[in-house]
Amino acid sequence: MRKIKYSKDTDTLLIDLSDKKIDHAEEQGQVIIHFSENNVPVLIEIMDASQFITDAFSSVVKQQEIVIP
């Protein structure tokens, strides 16, 4: 099950990678990765998604590495 959902109200992008049950999550700046009990990524959550995507594409066009704080 792979789905991508965007919430305009909260400017959040959700990327479902699996239908496994979420056990825990790790936050890295604007990105939260949710993992299963076996540490398999289940969901990627991107906060302030419009700015994140704009920065990511800008970096690709400029051929720069993207660093997530």
N, C-alpha and C positions, 0 to 999 in steps of 0.2 A: 504494500500500500504506500504509494508516494503521492502526496498532495502538497500543493503550495497554496497558502491562504494569506490574504493581505487585509488588515483592518485599517481603513482610512481614519476611523475615529481615534485609534491609539497609535497609528503609524507603526504597526508591528507586522513583520513578515514571519509566518510560521511555515516551516518546511518539514512535513512528516516523512520520515525515512522508513518507519516500521510501525506495525500495530502492536508491538510488544509493550508490556506494562512498564511505565516509567518508575525507576527506583530512586534516582538522584539526579542532580543537575550541577553543572559547573558554569560559572559566569566569567566571561572575559570581556570586559568593556561593554559594548553594545550587544554582544552575542552571548546567549545562554544555550548550552547544549545539554539536553536531557538524555540520560543513559538508562539502559535496562539493568537488571541485577548483575548481568555478566559484562557490564561496561560496553555494551553495544549502543552506538548513537541511535536514538529513537526519534528525537525532535530537535530541530534547530530553530531558535527564536531570536529574531533580530529586532532590537528596539531602535527607534528613530530610523526606520528602514529607508525612507526616501533619501536621507542624507548619506546613510551607509552605502546605498547603491550608487548614488551620484559620485561619491568619493572613490568607490571601487572602479567604476567605469572610467573615471578621470585618470586613475592610476594606470589602468590598462592602456589607455590611449597614449599616455606619457611614458609607458613601459617602465613603470616604477613598481617596486615591491610594496604590497599592502601590509602594514603592520597594525595589528589590533592591540591597543593598549591594555 
